[in-house]
Amino acid sequence: MKIFLYALFLLFPLALFARNQQPADTLYLKDISLEKINNEVEFGFASGMNGEYLWQFQDKDSSVFSSQDYIDTHWKKRPSSFTAQEIAAGAITQGAAWFRLYLVADSSNLAQPYVLTFKGTGIAEVYLDGQSICSFGNFSENAPEAYESLTARPAFFAVKTPGLHVLSVRYRNDEALKEKDTWGFSMSVSNPDTFIALMKNNQILISIFLIGTGTLFFTLFFVHFLLFLFYHKEISNLYFALFNLSISILLYLCYYVIHSNRDISYGYANVLILALGCIVVCFSMCAFTTTLFSKRKTVLRIVALLSLLTFVFSIIDIYFNTNLSNYAMPVLLLVSIGYTIIRMIIAIVHKTPGSIILGFGILFCTAFVFSLLLTVIFNGTINLKGPFIIFFILALFSIPVSISSFLAWRSAATNRNLSKQLATVENLSQEKQSILENQKEELEKEVTIRTHEVMQQKKEIEEEKKKSDTLLLNILPQEIAEELKQKGASKAQQYAEVSVLFTDFVNFTQISEQLGVDELVNELNINFTAFDQIMEKYGLEKIKTIGDAYLAVSGLPLVNAQHAQNAVLAALDILDFVSERKQKAPYGLDIRIGINSGALIAGIIGVKKFAYDIWGDTVNIAARMEQNSLPGKVNISAHTFALVKDNFNCTARGKIQAKGKGEMEMYFVNAPNPKI
């Protein structure tokens, strides 16, 4: 018992690790580390400039506020987020507001790319020296469904001149003002290598931890629910099963929220699942403790009533936009957890059998949560790395491990009692006792073997299913793959308006004669991998590669009104990549690109080694556009030009003879229209 109390005492100094940092009113790019992170694994973006800044703030809206020359000395200087208390006090009125932060760059920062990452929800536009570098949502559609999570994508920028620069953010979130909730955002700055490395590591860790832990809790639910079904009198198994089920659902919900880049409050279903999960955790924990260590059910009935009221209030909040559950949930947590802790302490003091085993996990988890509260009080935030991650994992598993250990201990005690009874029977009939023992051993071995076989088969089936799903998605678009899995077949569909993109390396044949097989394949792989990433960036569907040619289409299988614009943007990105690659590789490849818009048919061909393909005159014309293009140029048809002429600067080439098509109007795309 002394060792247990000493372990709990060691948790509290964790709250003193962090210190408050004074916010800065100027961002110095020279302070941002440019060292690439290869093997570091941690949460967050701690390697960049991360923290609160003192922004110049104005709660009015004007396009001149983004200008570098605008004088903002009369603006308020404050952090970029407002607390719920400030919102309730009327610190912000409805409408858009502006934040401005000064950046200082020296000669070492020129042409060096940096990445901005934001946290928050709403509509936002980000400017550097008056030039837009990123936007979230649409200010013309001021509605909750138009709001986006600011963590959805980063903003990349680079400075071209040394000296003082201005970072401006136009922000709006009327929903937060209406709900009297936290309003604003936070920002961090890092170099792209650090951002990409940490983002990859974070995604891997989060996926493994949330899915793995959620699956573990669901397995515990399944096992103890079966135990309850087999023996109804042991109702504590039911309460523990409900506890594990709610924890697993909450972990799966966290995984969904993180990977969908949305707030957990986005959508009625998320809010209802979150509320129901917390309610079941509170009730099941209290019911489990009461069943084991108390004969009186008064407090349990009170907790059950509070749980029902909290659930009803949550539904009312969703449909009538109230905050009743904000008051009911803390009361439920306080009563259920407080009673559980008090009952456990009383059981430990009275030396109730098994209370120390069960109390260790509950009190350890409570001590850890209390230390986190102290951390928030002293620091205002929680940095999840170092010892915090270790103790967080221990605290998360402490309750289910202690409860499982307690149930195993009680089961062992029951087995010991049965052994004593069997010894008594042995005095009556040694022969019968021997038969019973042999049958028991055989049964236990059989159960162990069968359980191992079932678990192994389940694991193998799940692994094979995952492999087949991954392979299918690499061959077909997701929508077509889902249709094929559900119906066993997929019908070809006609699309009225899409854009087809063809690329071809001009000097590929000559260079292939100079390079070895490995170098040639490696060069194609580098280029086509980059093309695949560009297609994913702009929502194009890769169809196939034929030798050194690359075919993709924009606007299917999901219809997209911006298909032509996305195809042209993707083509320009391909030119940029090939140009940069040409500077790095001594042999260098040139590329020409052709785009045409119109109708076509798409579907699956064949029954063996099937592939998703497209047909139609639109595809043939796109190929003619590529054949009549020039190296380093994007050649588009008259149909495509009519769709993108307002968004891009183009050069008319006049009518040019196209093989099999006669004379056709063609245009070169130069660059996006700066006015758009």
N, C-alpha and C positions, 0 to 999 in steps of 0.2 A: 504493500500500500504506500509506503514512503517513497519507493522508487517511482511509482505511478504519479504521485503528487509532484515529485521533483521534475518529471518529464513535462508535466503540464506547465510548471513554472518557467521552464526554458523557452516556451513558445512566446511569452510576452515581450522579451527584448527584440523580437523580430519587428515589432511595430516602430522601433526607434532607429531602424536602419536608414530610412529616407529622410532627407532634409528639404525644406522648401527652397525653391530657387526664385530669385527676384526676376521678374519679367523684364526683358530688354525692349527698347523702343527702336532699335536699328539692327538689321541682320547683316553681318559681315560674312561674305562668301568665303573669305580666306580661312575662316574658322571651321569650315566643313571638311571633314576628312575625305580624301580622294583615294584612300587605299581600298583595294578590292577585297571583299570578304568571300572566302571560298568555302570554309568549313565551319563557320560560326553558326550555331543553332540557338535562336532565342526568339521571344515574342516581342513585337513592336519594332520600331525603327530607331533604336537607341544610338546607332552609329551616326546619325545625322543630327542637325540642329533641331531638337525636339523640345517643345515646351511652350509656355505662354509668352506672347509678345504684347507690348503696349502699342496698339494700333491708333492711328488717327481715325476718329469715328464721327459720322454724320448720318442722322436718321432721315435725311431727305434723299431725293433721287434726281440725278441729272447726269447726262452722258459726259459732261465736261469733267466730272470727278475722276475719270480714268486717265486724264492727261497728265503727262510728266511735269508740265509747266504750271499746273494748277496749284495755287497757294492754299494750304490747308492748316495754317498755323492757328486759326481760330477754332478748329475742330477740337472735340473732346479727345483725350488720350486715355485709352482703357483697353482691357483684354477683349478678344474677339467673341466672347460668349457672355450671355447674361444668365444669371441664376433664376430659378423659379420665383424667388422672393423679389428680385428686381422687376421681373415681368408683372407680378401681382401688384407691385407698387406703381405701375404705369411708366416704367423707364423707356418702353418702346411702344410706339403707336403702329397701327397697321400700315403696311406698305414696305417698299424696298429701302434698304439702308446701305451705306458704303463704308468700307474699311480701307485704309491706306497704310502701308508699311514701307519704310525706306531700306534699300539694299545698297551696300557699299562693295564695289568690286575693284580689285587691282589688276595689274597686267597678267598675273598668274591665273586669273579666273576667266580670261577671255576665251571664247569658243568652247569652254568646258561645259558639258551638259549637266544640269541639275534636275532633280525631280521634287515636285511639291506633292505631299499627300495630306488629305483633309479628313477630318472626322466630323460627322454631323449629318443632318437631313434638311432638305429644302431645295430652293432654286438658287443657283449661284453662277456668276460670270467672273472669270479671273483675267486680269490685264497686267501686262508688264510694259511700263512706259507707254501706256495708251493702246498697246496691241493685244488683242485677245489671244490667250494661250490655252484656255479651257473653259467649258461651260457645263452646267448640270441643270437639266430640266429646261423649261421654256417660260420666260416671264410673261408671254402673252396668254398662257394657260395657267392662271393662278388658281390651282385646285389641288387638294391632297393627292389625287392620283398623278398629278404632274410633278410632284416632289420626288427627288432622288436621294439615295444615300451618297454622300460626298466621298465615301470610301470606295465607290464603284470603280473609279479609275484615277490614275495620277495625272499630274500636269508637268510636262517637260519644258524646260526653257534654257536659254544660254544668253549671256550678255556679250555684246560686241565691242563695247567701249568701257574703259575704266571710269570710275567715279561713282556718283550717286544715281541710283535708279529707284523707281517707284513701283511697288506691287499693289494693285488695287483689286478689291473684291466687292462686287455687288451681290447682295444677299437678301433673300426673302423667305419667310416661313410664317404665314398668318395662322396656320394650324396650331403651331406652338404657342402663339399669342392667345389664341382662343382657349387652348387647354391650360393656360397659365403654366406652361412647362419650360424647361431650359431652352433658350433661344441663342443661336449662333453656331460657331464652329471652332475647331482647333486645327493647327497646321504644323507640319514638320518638313524639314528640308534635308535631303541627302543626295549622294551621287547615285547615278543609275545602277552601277554594278552592285553597290550595297543594297539598294532597294530591291533589285531582282533576286539577289541571293537570299535576303531575309524573307521576301515574300514567298519564295519557293519553300524555304525551310518551315515557315509558319504554316503554310497550307498542308505540308506533309505531317507536321506535328499535330495540328488541330484535327485533321482527318483521322489519323491513327488513334489519337487520344479519345476524341468524342465518339467515333464509331466503335472503337474497341471497348471503351468503358461502357458505352450504352449497351452493347451486345452482352457484356459480362453481367450487367445488372438485369438484362432481360432473361439471361440464362438462369440467374438466381430466382427470378420471378417464376419461371417455368418449373424449376425443380421444387420450390416450396409450395407452389400451387398444386402440383401433383401430390405432394405429401399431404396437403390438406384434403384433397379428393380421396386419397386412400384412407385417411384417418380424420374424420370430421371433428372429433372431440378436441383435437389439437388446433384450436382456432387461431393460435398465435402464428401458425404457418400462413394462414390466409392474410393476416395483417402485414406480416413481413413480405409476402408476395406482392401485395398492393404497394408497399413502400418501394420495392425494387422496380416495379412496373412504372410508377410515376417518375422515379429518378431516370430510368432509361428513356422515357418519352421526353423528358426535359432536355436530356443530352442530345437526342436526335433533333429536337427543335432548335437547339443552339447550333448544331451542325448545319441545318437547313438555313437558318437566319444568316450565318456567317458566309456561306457559299452563294446565297442569293443576293448578298450585299444590300439587305434591307433591315430596317429596325425591327426588333422583336414585336413591337406594337403594330406593325404593318399587317393589316388584315384581321378580320374578326376571328378567324379560326386560330391564328397564332395567340391572340390575347386570351381566348377561351381555353386553349390547351395549357397555356402558362398558368392561368389562374387555377384550373382544375388540378394540374400537377402539384402546385404548391399546397392546395387544400388537402389532397390525398396524402401527401407527405406528412403534413401536420397531424391529420386524424389517425393515420395508420401507426405513426410513431407513438402517439399518446395511447391509442387502443392497445398496442402491443405491451407497453409498460404496465398499463392498468391491469390487463389480463394476468400478467405474471406476478405482480407485487402488490395488488390491492384488491380487496373484496368489495369495496364501495365503487359504484359506477356513476356517482353524481357528476364528478368532473368530466368523465367521458361523455356523458349526455350533454353537458354544456358545450364541450368541444364539437360534438356532432351538430348541435344547433348552430353554433358559430360557423361551422363549415358550410352548412346549408345556406345560411344567410349570406355568407361571403360569395358563394356561387351565384345565388340569385342577384346580388348586387352587381356582380361582374356582368351578368347578362343585361341588367338594366343600364349599366354604364355603356355597353356596346350600342344599344339601340336608342338610348335617350341622351347620350353624351354627358353623363354625370360622373362624379368621382366618389361614389359611395364605397366602392371596394377599397379605395385608398385609405379609408378609416377602418374598415372591417378586417382587412388582411393583417395589418400590424397587431390588432387585438388577438386575432386567431393565432398568430405566430407566438406572441408573448404568452398567452395562456397555455397553449399546447407544449411549447418547448420548456417554458418555466415549470409546468407541472411535471413534465418528464424528468427534468434535472432534479427537482426536489424529491420526487419519488425514488429516483436512483440513489441519491445521497442517503435518504432514510434507509433504503434497503442495504446499502453498504455499511452504514453505522450499526444496523441491527444484525449484520453478518448473515443476511439471507443467502442461502446457497445459490451460487451462480451470479450474484449481483456484481461482484468485482469484474468478472469476465465481460458482462454486458455493459457495466458502467464505464469501463475503460474507453470504449469507442465513443460513447455518447458524450462523455465529459471532455475527451480529447478534441472531438469535432467542435464542441461548444467553445473551448478555449481558443482554438484556431480562429473561429469566426470573430470572437471578441478581440483577438490580436489584429485582425484585419480592420475592424472598426476603429481601433486605436491608430492604425496606420493611416486610415482616411482622415481621422481627426488631426493628426500631426502633419500629414503630408498633402492631403487633398486628393491623392490618387494612389493606385496600387501598381507597382512595377513587377510584372510576373516573370521573374528570373531568379537564378541563384537558389537560396534556401527556401524562398516562398513557393517555388514549384514543387520542391520535395515535400514540404509540409502540407501543401494543398492536396497532393495526391494521397498522402497518408490520411489526411482528414476526410477526404472523399470516401476512402475505402474503410475508414475506421469503424463506422456504424455497421455496414453490412458484414464486415469481417467479425466484429464482436458478437453480433446477433447470430451469425452462422456458427461461431465458436460456442456460443451459449446453447444453441439448439443441439449442436453435436455433443456438447458435454451432457446435456440432459438425456439425449438419446443413449449416450454411453452409460449413464446412470441406470437408465431403464434396462439396458442390456445386462448390466451387472445384477440387477434384481432378477431378471429372467434366468441368469446363470445360477443364482442361488436356488431358485425354484427347480431348475433342472437337476441340481445336486440332490435335492430332496426326492425327486422322482427316481433318481439313480439308486437310492436305497431300496426302493420298492421293486424295481425291475432293471437290472444291469443290461439285460439284452435289449429291452425297449429303448433304454437311454442311448445305447450304442447306435441303434438304428436311426434315432432322431438326430444324433450328432452327425452321422454320415450324410443324411439327407440335407441337413443344414449346410454343411460344407460344400456339397455338390451344387446346391441351389445358389450359394454365394458365388461360387466359381462361374456358374452358368450366367448369372446376372452380370458379373464383371465382364465376361467375354462378350455377351450380347450388347451390353452398353458400349463397350469399346468399338465393336463392329458398326453399330448404328452411328456413333459419333464420327467414325472414320468415313463411312459412306456419305454421311451428310456433308462433311468437309470436302470430300472429293467432288460431290455433285455441285456444291456451291462454287468451287474453284473452276470446274469445267464450264459452268454456266457463265461465270464472269469472263472467262477467256473467249467464249463464243460470242457474247454480247459485244466485247471490245473489238473483236475481229469484224463483226458485222457492221459496226459503226464506222470502221475504217474503210469499208467498201461502199456503203450506202449512206445517204442523208438520214438523219435521225428519224424524221417523220415517215420516210419510206421503210426504214428498218422496223419501226414499231408496227406499221401496217402489215409488213411481211410476217412478223412474229405472231400477230393476232389473227390474221386471216389466212396465212399460208401462201398468199399471192399478192401481187401489187399491180394494179391496172395503170397503163400508160395514161398520162394526162396532157391536155393541151393548155398551154399558157399563152395568153393573148399579148402580153407585153413583158419582155425580158431583154437583157443586154448580154451578148456573147463576146468574150474576150479571147483572142488568139495571140500567142507570142511565139517568136522563133529567133534563134541565135543566127546572126548573119554569117559570121566567119567560123562557124562550128566545124565544118568539114576540113578546112585547112588546119585549124588548130588541133583537131583530133589526130591528124597525121603526125604532129610534132610531139604530142603528149603520150605517155604510157597509158595502159588500160586503167591502172589504179588512179592516176592523176585525173584522167578524163572522167571516170565515174565519180570521184570525189568532188570535182568542180561542178558537175551537174547536180549532185546531191546538195551542195552548199546553196546553189542558186534556187533549186526547186523547193528546198526547205524554207528559204526566205519567202518565196512566192506563196507557199502554203500559209505562212503566218500573215502575209498581207491579205490573202483571201479571207482568212478568219477575221481580221481586223475590220474589213468593210462588208462582211456578210455575204461574200460570193461563195458559190458551191463549185469546188474543183471537180471536173469531170474526168480528165485523164491526161497523161503525157504520152506523146508519140515521138520517140527519139528525143530530139532537143526541142520539140514543140510542146506548148503548155496550153490547155483548153480549160476555161472556167466560164461560169454563167452567173449573172446577178438577177435576182427576182424570183427564184424558185428554190426549193419547193414552197417556201412561204412568199406570198406576193408582197412586193416592196415598191412603193411609188417612186422611190429614189434609186431605182436599179441602175439607170444610166449614169447618174452622178457618182454612185459608188463604184461602178466599173471604171470610170475615167480616173477617179482618185486612186484606185488600186493600180491602174496602169502607170500613173505618174510616180507612185511609190516604187514600182518595179524599175522604172528608168533610173530613179535615184540610187537604188541598191546596186544595179548593174554598173552605173557610173562609178560608185565608190569601190566596188569589187575590181573594176578595171584598173584602178589606181594601185590596188594592193597586189594583184596578180600580174606578173610580167607579160604573160601572153594575152590576157584581157579578152573578153567576149563582148561583142556588140549585139544589140537586140532590136527588133522591130515589133510593133504591136498594132493590132487592128481590132476595132470594136464596131459591132452593128447591133441595132435594136429592132425588135419585132416579135412575131409569134413563132412558136415552135412546139414540138411534142417531146416529152421526156418520160422515161420509164426504164424498166429492167428488161434486158434482153438475155435470152438463153436460160437453160435450167441447170447447166453445169458451168462453174467458173463464171457465173452471171455478173453483169456489170450494169451500172446506171449510166445511161447515155442520152443524148439529145439529137433530134433530127429536124430538118426543115430548111427552107431556103434562107432563113435568117442566119443559120450556121454557115452555109456556103458563102454568103455575102461577107460575113465576118472574116472568113478565111481569105477572101479576095482583098479585104481591107488590109490584112496583115501582109499579103504578098506584094501589094502596091505601096506599102509604107517604106520609110527610110530608116537606116540605123539611128537609134536614139530618138525615134519619133513615135507618137501615138496617132494613128490614122483612123478617123471615124467616118461613118457613112452620113448621108444627109438626114436620115431618120434619127440617128443618135444626136447629131448636131442640133436638130430642132428641140431635143429634150434638154440639152445642157448649155445651149448658147448663152443663157443668162447667167450662168455660174462659172464659165471658163472663157478665157481669151483664145480664140481659134483663128487659124489662117486658112482661107479658102484656097483650094488647089485647082478648082475648076473641074471640068469633066475629064476623066481619065479612063482609058480603055481597060476593062477588067475581063479576064479570061472567062468566056462562057456567059458573060452578063452584058457585054456592050459597054458603052460609055456611062460612067457613074460619077455623081458629085462626091468629092472627097474633101476632108478638112484635117489639118494638123491641129492638135491640142497643144497650146503653148504653156499655159499655167492657169490656176484658179483666178477668177475675177477678184481683184482686191477690194472691190466695192461690196462684195457679198459677205 
